[in-house]
Structures are given as structure tokens and as C-alpha cells.
Amino acid sequence: MIVIQKRLIRVISRYDNLRLYGSEPFRTLVKITMFYLEHGKVLEALESLMDLRDFDIQEEFLFERTMYKFVAGETYTITNTNRIKVIDDALNIFQAAGSTHQVNRLVDHMKLVVKANQFHNDDFDALIEKWGGTPSTKTPTTTTVS
């Protein structure tokens, strides 16, 4: 899989200059890294993360920069280096940009990662709970006074 991954990124990089609004090789590698995490392959995810770190991402590529923050924070948190704030910051950026669908997809991804890696961390669980639904789908808590 790693060989195919490297070749895919190299081939896509040839066409990267045709799109001035994003980096397809970078986005593809993010998806591969997320796939590894969802399937409990943390070492492979770390290797992909090192490849992501080597990309020269333009300043205006907000999506790529934010996704790197998210996936790096998640990967390092799973390997026992708590980066909960970085993950939360990335989700806040997507939320502020009005990308609630992206936030929901990333929260679903985090739930898959927890399950696949049998990962337990109170801070991570609290983060998932915080972002676990949009205000329109959450049931408000009510209290009854007797």
C-alpha cells in the first residue's frame, strides 16, 4: 500500500499546477492518513503524516492547513501526545467557515478511529461529545423542579 501511495502522490503532483485553489496530492494523502487511522494502522498514519509535513502548502490553502492540524492532532493524540486543543481548533475553524457538514464528517471519523484503535482518553471522549452533534439535532436538557 505504501508503494502505491507514493506513486499516486507523484502522479497527482504532475497535475497539481492545473488547480490554483487547492492541492490534490495533499488532500489525497490526508484521506489516506485518515483511512489508516480508521483501520488501526497508526504507524502507517504516522508515516503519511511525515509526508504531509513535507508538502509546501500555500498560505491561502486554508482547507489543507486546517485538515493537517486536525489529522496531525488526532494522530499524535492516539500515540499519547495530547493534542486535543489542536483538533478542537481545527473543528472551530471549519465551524466558523460554515462547514458544518465537514465538522460532522470529522466527528464521525473520530468515532471510527476510537473504535478501530480501541483508544480511550477522557479528553478525546469529551471532545467528541462536545462536537457530537449540531445544535439543531441535540435535544435540550430540561430539569424538573418538584
Buried (B, 14 or more C-beta within 10 A) or exposed (E): EEEEBEEBBEEBBEEBEEEEEBBBBBBBBBEBBBBBBBBBBBEBBBBBBEBBEEBEBEEEBBBBBBBBBBBBBBBBBBBEEEBBEBBBBBBEBBBEEEBEEBBBEBBEBBEEBBEBBEBEBEBBEEBBEEBBEEEEEEEEEEEEEE
